[in-house]
Amino acid sequence: MTTTSIDAPKSALSRIIAAGTHQRVLAFASLIVLLIGFSIASPNFMQASNMIAILQATSVNGVLAIAVTLVIITGGIDLSVGTMMTFCAVITGVVLTYAGMPLMLGVVAAVLTGAVCGACSGTFVAKMAIPPFIATLGMMLILKGLSLVISGTRPIYFNDTPGFSDISRGSLIGEVIPSLAIPNGVLILFIVAIVASYILNRTVLGRYCFALGSNEESVRLSGVNTDRWKIVIYALAGSIVGIAGLLIASRLNSAQPALGLGYELEAIAAVVIGGTSLSGGRGSIIGSLIGALIMAVLTNGLRVLSVAQEWQTVVTGAIIILAVYADMMRRNKSS
């Protein structure tokens, strides 16, 4: 009897880990199938320049997916990451272009702005007990409006900021190995993924992230200040969104205040495709990274095949529905 009670949690944990691993393997297999399929359909798809373009496109959505992963694992959701990314880019434009401050201060401003916005969302959810969907929906609209107000509804350009475009479009590797010009944005994506994965799997913050998503009430009853940890997690996710704001502003060499809506849906879709459960308690950074690559490959492949933009949007919407349905089926099997 005692042995059974002790082994039960272990077996449940083993099932969760196995389910997550299975989903990541399935997502990776889907990525390979897409690559092979588009390569057969179009000989231009596997060209080196197109592969670089896919990686470059993945950099922004991948960083957003990493941020969303942290929040969803806690059992929450963040619909504001797209407009938050834009707001961080606009604040960077204010610091660098309007105030003429050094480049490093603009980088710090973007990350801190994202952290503050994330902390605000976390406070709405933790302290005011507003459902994450509503809290972050309101935050999305607030940040969209603030971006337009602060910028005067006009793009902010970074032409007078030396080195800003190199944040995303430059290539440190290309300077060392000329034949391997991997954009800096891709390097930043993988660095963020490695750091976030370490935090999630090797730190106290990561353990509480999973614990909040698995059974928040039990964590609270054990004496843990769950509100504080939730705010910290949302703030960390926001700081990562700030990095995404830098990447997209650097790629466009401008802060576009009307940009951002729709990015949150692709990020959430990538996270769910990668095996993170919308009910919380399960997920991985590597899975979300694979999901982001799948979304980028699909979008790029349809574009190479000259599929109309409106049909690309239809396909993206269908993938989101299928990803959520697959998550529901996984939860039903594990329960």
matplotlib code that plots the C-alpha trace (Angstrom):
import matplotlib.pyplot as plt

x = [0.0, 2.8, 4.8, 1.8, 1.2, 4.9, 5.1, 1.9, 3.3, 6.4, 4.4, 2.2, 5.4, 6.8, 3.6, 3.8, 7.5, 6.8, 3.8, 5.9, 8.8, 6.4, 4.9, 8.3, 9.4, 6.1, 6.6, 10.2, 9.0, 6.4, 9.1, 11.1, 8.1, 7.3, 10.9, 10.9, 7.5, 8.2, 11.6, 9.9, 7.2, 9.8, 13.5, 14.0, 12.8, 16.1, 18.4, 20.7, 19.3, 15.8, 16.9, 18.5, 15.3, 13.4, 15.7, 15.5, 11.7, 11.8, 13.9, 11.1, 8.3, 10.7, 11.6, 7.9, 7.1, 9.7, 8.1, 4.6, 5.9, 6.8, 3.3, 1.3, 3.2, 1.9, -1.6, -2.0, -2.0, -0.6, -2.4, -0.4, 3.0, 2.5, 1.6, 4.0, 6.8, 5.7, 5.6, 9.1, 10.3, 8.6, 10.2, 13.6, 12.9, 12.1, 15.3, 17.6, 16.1, 14.2, 16.5, 19.7, 21.0, 23.6, 22.7, 23.2, 20.7, 18.1, 18.7, 18.2, 15.1, 13.5, 14.1, 13.1, 9.9, 8.9, 9.6, 7.5, 4.6, 4.9, 4.9, 1.7, 0.0, 1.1, -0.2, -3.6, -3.7, -2.2, -3.3, -6.5, -7.6, -8.5, -8.5, -5.3, -7.2, -9.0, -6.0, -3.7, -6.4, -6.8, -3.0, -2.9, -5.3, -3.5, -0.1, -1.5, -3.0, 0.2, 2.4, 0.3, 0.1, 3.8, 4.9, 2.3, 1.0, 4.2, 7.1, 10.3, 13.4, 16.8, 18.9, 20.9, 21.8, 24.9, 24.9, 21.2, 20.3, 23.2, 21.4, 19.2, 20.6, 24.4, 26.4, 29.1, 29.7, 29.9, 32.8, 34.7, 33.6, 32.5, 30.8, 28.5, 26.6, 24.1, 22.2, 22.7, 18.9, 19.2, 22.1, 20.1, 17.1, 19.2, 21.0, 17.6, 16.4, 19.4, 19.1, 15.3, 15.7, 18.2, 15.9, 13.0, 14.7, 17.5, 16.3, 13.8, 11.8, 11.4, 10.2, 7.6, 6.6, 5.7, 4.2, 1.9, 0.5, 0.2, -1.6, -1.4, -3.6, -1.3, 1.7, -0.1, -1.1, 2.6, 3.4, 4.8, 3.9, 2.4, 1.4, 5.0, 6.3, 3.6, 4.4, 8.1, 7.3, 5.2, 7.9, 10.6, 8.4, 7.9, 11.7, 12.0, 9.3, 11.5, 14.2, 11.7, 10.9, 14.6, 14.9, 11.9, 12.8, 16.4, 15.2, 12.9, 15.3, 12.2, 9.6, 6.2, 3.5, 0.7, 2.5, 2.1, -1.4, -1.4, 2.0, 0.6, -1.5, 1.4, 3.5, 0.7, 0.3, 4.0, 4.0, 1.0, 2.5, 5.7, 3.9, 3.1, -0.2, -2.7, -3.9, -0.4, 2.1, 3.8, 6.0, 9.5, 11.5, 12.9, 9.4, 8.3, 11.4, 10.4, 6.9, 8.1, 10.3, 7.2, 5.2, 8.1, 8.7, 4.9, 4.6, 7.7, 6.9, 3.4, 5.0, 7.5, 4.6, 2.9, -0.1, -2.1, -1.6, -5.3, -5.0, -1.8, -3.9, -6.5, -3.9, -2.4, -5.9, -6.5, -3.2, -4.1, -7.4, -5.7, -3.0, -5.5, -7.6, -4.5, -3.7, -7.2, -6.8, -3.5, -5.1, -8.0, -5.6, -3.4, -6.4]
y = [0.0, 2.4, 1.5, 2.2, 5.6, 6.5, 5.3, 7.0, 10.5, 9.2, 7.3, 10.4, 12.5, 9.9, 10.0, 13.8, 13.7, 11.0, 12.9, 16.0, 14.1, 12.4, 15.7, 17.3, 14.3, 14.5, 18.3, 17.7, 15.0, 17.4, 20.0, 17.5, 16.5, 20.1, 20.7, 17.7, 18.4, 22.0, 21.0, 18.6, 21.2, 23.9, 23.6, 27.2, 26.3, 24.6, 27.4, 28.7, 32.2, 30.9, 28.9, 32.0, 33.9, 31.3, 31.5, 35.3, 35.1, 32.7, 34.9, 37.3, 34.8, 32.3, 34.9, 35.7, 32.0, 31.6, 34.4, 32.9, 29.5, 30.7, 32.2, 29.3, 26.8, 28.7, 28.1, 31.6, 33.3, 36.5, 38.1, 41.3, 40.1, 41.4, 45.0, 44.8, 44.1, 47.1, 49.3, 48.3, 49.1, 52.5, 53.3, 52.3, 54.8, 57.5, 56.8, 56.5, 58.8, 61.4, 61.6, 60.8, 58.4, 55.7, 52.4, 50.4, 52.6, 51.8, 48.1, 48.4, 50.6, 47.9, 45.1, 47.1, 48.4, 44.8, 43.8, 46.6, 45.8, 42.1, 42.9, 45.0, 42.1, 39.8, 42.2, 42.3, 38.5, 37.8, 40.7, 41.8, 38.2, 39.2, 36.2, 36.2, 36.3, 39.5, 41.1, 40.6, 41.5, 44.9, 45.3, 44.6, 47.5, 49.8, 49.2, 49.5, 52.9, 54.1, 53.1, 55.3, 58.2, 58.3, 57.9, 60.3, 57.4, 57.8, 55.3, 56.2, 55.5, 54.6, 56.0, 58.1, 55.3, 53.5, 49.8, 49.4, 47.5, 45.1, 43.8, 41.7, 41.9, 41.9, 38.7, 38.2, 34.7, 36.0, 38.2, 35.2, 32.7, 34.6, 31.5, 31.2, 34.5, 33.6, 36.8, 38.1, 37.8, 34.0, 33.9, 36.0, 33.7, 30.6, 32.5, 33.5, 29.9, 28.5, 30.9, 30.5, 26.7, 26.8, 29.0, 26.8, 23.5, 24.4, 27.2, 27.8, 30.1, 27.3, 24.9, 27.3, 28.0, 24.3, 24.1, 27.0, 25.4, 22.0, 22.9, 26.5, 26.0, 23.3, 25.6, 28.4, 26.1, 25.0, 28.6, 29.9, 33.5, 32.5, 36.0, 37.2, 34.4, 34.9, 38.6, 37.7, 35.1, 37.6, 40.2, 37.8, 37.0, 40.7, 41.3, 38.6, 40.3, 43.5, 41.6, 40.7, 44.4, 45.1, 42.4, 43.5, 47.2, 46.4, 44.3, 47.1, 49.8, 51.5, 51.3, 50.8, 51.7, 50.0, 46.7, 43.9, 42.5, 38.9, 38.1, 36.8, 34.2, 32.8, 32.7, 30.8, 28.4, 27.7, 27.0, 24.6, 22.8, 22.4, 20.4, 23.1, 22.4, 25.3, 24.0, 24.6, 22.5, 21.1, 22.5, 23.1, 25.8, 23.5, 22.4, 26.0, 26.7, 23.7, 25.1, 28.5, 26.9, 25.0, 28.2, 30.0, 27.1, 26.8, 30.6, 30.7, 27.5, 28.8, 32.1, 30.3, 28.3, 31.7, 31.0, 34.2, 36.0, 35.6, 31.8, 31.8, 33.5, 30.8, 28.1, 29.8, 29.9, 26.3, 25.3, 27.2, 25.3, 21.9, 22.7, 23.5, 20.5, 18.3, 19.7, 18.9, 15.3, 15.0, 16.2, 13.8, 10.9, 11.9, 12.3]
z = [0.0, 0.9, -2.2, -4.4, -2.8, -3.2, -6.8, -8.0, -8.2, -9.9, -12.5, -13.1, -13.6, -15.9, -18.0, -18.2, -19.3, -21.8, -23.3, -23.6, -25.3, -27.6, -28.7, -29.3, -31.4, -33.3, -33.9, -35.1, -37.5, -38.8, -39.4, -41.4, -43.4, -44.3, -45.3, -47.6, -49.0, -49.9, -51.3, -53.7, -54.6, -55.4, -56.1, -54.9, -51.4, -50.1, -51.4, -48.7, -49.0, -48.4, -45.4, -43.9, -44.5, -42.6, -39.7, -39.8, -39.8, -36.9, -34.7, -33.7, -33.5, -31.7, -29.0, -28.5, -28.3, -25.6, -23.6, -24.0, -23.0, -19.5, -19.0, -20.4, -18.3, -15.2, -16.5, -17.8, -21.2, -22.6, -25.5, -25.3, -26.5, -30.0, -29.1, -26.1, -28.6, -30.7, -27.5, -26.6, -30.1, -29.9, -26.5, -28.0, -30.8, -28.3, -26.4, -29.4, -32.0, -30.1, -27.1, -29.0, -26.3, -26.8, -28.4, -25.2, -23.3, -26.1, -25.6, -21.8, -22.3, -24.5, -22.0, -18.9, -20.7, -21.5, -17.9, -16.5, -18.8, -18.0, -14.3, -14.7, -16.4, -13.7, -11.0, -12.7, -12.7, -9.3, -7.1, -8.8, -9.6, -13.2, -15.6, -17.6, -20.9, -19.9, -18.2, -21.1, -23.6, -21.8, -21.7, -25.5, -26.2, -23.7, -25.3, -28.8, -27.9, -26.1, -29.1, -31.4, -28.9, -28.1, -31.8, -33.1, -35.3, -37.3, -37.7, -35.8, -37.9, -36.6, -39.5, -37.2, -34.7, -36.0, -35.4, -34.6, -37.8, -37.0, -33.9, -36.2, -39.7, -39.0, -38.7, -36.2, -37.5, -41.1, -40.1, -38.7, -41.4, -44.5, -46.0, -43.0, -42.6, -39.9, -38.9, -35.4, -34.8, -35.1, -32.7, -30.2, -30.6, -29.7, -26.8, -25.4, -25.8, -24.0, -21.1, -20.8, -20.9, -18.1, -16.0, -16.6, -15.9, -13.4, -11.2, -8.4, -10.7, -13.2, -10.6, -9.4, -12.9, -13.4, -9.9, -10.4, -13.6, -12.1, -8.8, -7.7, -4.7, -3.3, -3.8, -2.0, 0.9, 1.3, 2.3, -1.1, -2.1, -5.4, -6.3, -6.1, -8.2, -10.8, -11.2, -11.5, -14.3, -16.2, -15.8, -17.1, -20.1, -20.7, -20.7, -23.4, -25.4, -25.1, -26.9, -29.7, -30.0, -30.5, -33.2, -35.2, -35.0, -36.0, -39.0, -40.2, -39.1, -37.6, -34.9, -36.6, -34.1, -36.0, -36.1, -33.6, -33.7, -34.9, -33.6, -30.3, -32.2, -34.1, -30.9, -29.0, -31.9, -32.0, -28.2, -28.5, -31.5, -29.5, -26.8, -24.1, -22.6, -22.5, -19.1, -17.7, -15.9, -19.0, -21.7, -23.0, -24.7, -27.3, -28.2, -28.7, -30.8, -33.1, -33.2, -34.3, -37.0, -38.2, -38.5, -40.3, -42.8, -43.5, -44.2, -46.3, -48.2, -49.1, -50.2, -52.4, -54.0, -54.7, -52.5, -51.9, -48.6, -47.7, -48.0, -45.9, -43.2, -43.5, -43.1, -40.0, -38.4, -39.2, -37.6, -34.4, -34.2, -34.9, -32.3, -29.6, -30.5, -30.3, -26.9, -25.7, -26.9, -25.1, -21.8, -22.2, -22.6, -19.7, -17.3]

ax = plt.figure().add_subplot(projection="3d")
ax.plot(x, y, z, "-o")
ax.set_aspect("equal")
plt.show()
